[in-house]
Amino acid sequence: MQTSNLDFVFLSDPKSKQEGAQVVVKLSASKSLGGGKTAETITLACANFREFDAEIRRLQTELDIIRAQARKRFIKAHAAAA
């Protein structure tokens, strides 16, 4: 089974002197995207920690929703099998 990892990427543009951060999914070598890309962005580029924290909270909320949906389906499937 291939797995991917979440990672933090700090962005810095020396020309504009703007900095930011994103959360990405690091892909394994066999899953790399076209052009040798090894990460897929899953949040917006955030200019400050407050924005970054909001993106993390958004991801947590999405995962909580997915967990609740999975729980309902597993319970339903278990009840149907019994």
C-alpha positions in Angstrom: 0.0 0.0 0.0 1.4 3.4 -1.0 0.9 6.3 1.4 1.3 10.0 1.1 2.1 12.5 3.8 0.9 16.0 4.6 3.7 18.6 4.7 4.2 22.3 5.4 5.8 24.4 2.7 7.1 27.9 3.5 7.1 30.1 0.4 9.4 33.0 -0.1 9.8 35.3 -3.1 13.0 37.2 -2.9 11.9 39.7 -5.6 8.7 40.8 -4.0 9.9 39.9 -0.4 6.5 38.2 0.2 6.3 35.1 2.3 3.6 32.6 2.8 2.8 29.0 3.6 0.8 26.1 2.3 -0.1 22.5 3.2 0.7 20.0 0.5 0.4 16.2 0.1 3.8 14.8 -0.5 3.5 12.1 -3.1 5.6 9.0 -3.4 7.9 8.7 -6.4 5.6 6.3 -8.2 2.7 8.7 -7.8 4.5 11.8 -9.0 2.5 14.1 -11.2 3.4 15.3 -14.7 6.7 17.2 -14.9 8.1 15.3 -11.9 5.9 17.2 -9.5 6.1 15.4 -6.1 3.5 17.4 -4.1 -0.1 18.5 -4.6 -1.3 21.7 -2.8 -4.3 21.2 -0.7 -4.6 24.7 0.9 -4.5 28.2 -0.4 -1.2 30.1 -0.1 -1.4 31.9 3.2 0.3 35.3 3.8 0.4 35.0 7.6 -0.1 32.5 10.4 -3.7 33.5 11.0 -4.7 32.5 7.4 -2.6 29.3 7.7 -4.3 28.4 11.0 -7.7 29.0 9.3 -6.8 26.6 6.5 -5.7 23.9 9.0 -9.0 24.3 10.8 -10.9 24.0 7.5 -9.0 20.8 6.8 -9.8 19.4 10.3 -13.5 20.2 9.7 -13.5 18.4 6.4 -11.9 15.4 8.0 -14.5 15.4 10.8 -17.3 15.4 8.2 -15.6 12.5 6.3 -15.2 10.6 9.6 -18.9 11.0 10.5 -20.0 9.9 7.0 -17.7 6.8 7.3 -19.1 6.0 10.7 -22.7 6.1 9.5 -21.9 3.8 6.5 -20.0 1.3 8.6 -22.8 1.1 11.1 -25.4 0.7 8.4 -23.3 -2.0 6.6 -22.8 -3.8 9.9 -26.5 -3.6 10.7 -27.4 -5.0 7.3 -25.0 -7.9 7.7 -26.4 -8.8 11.1 
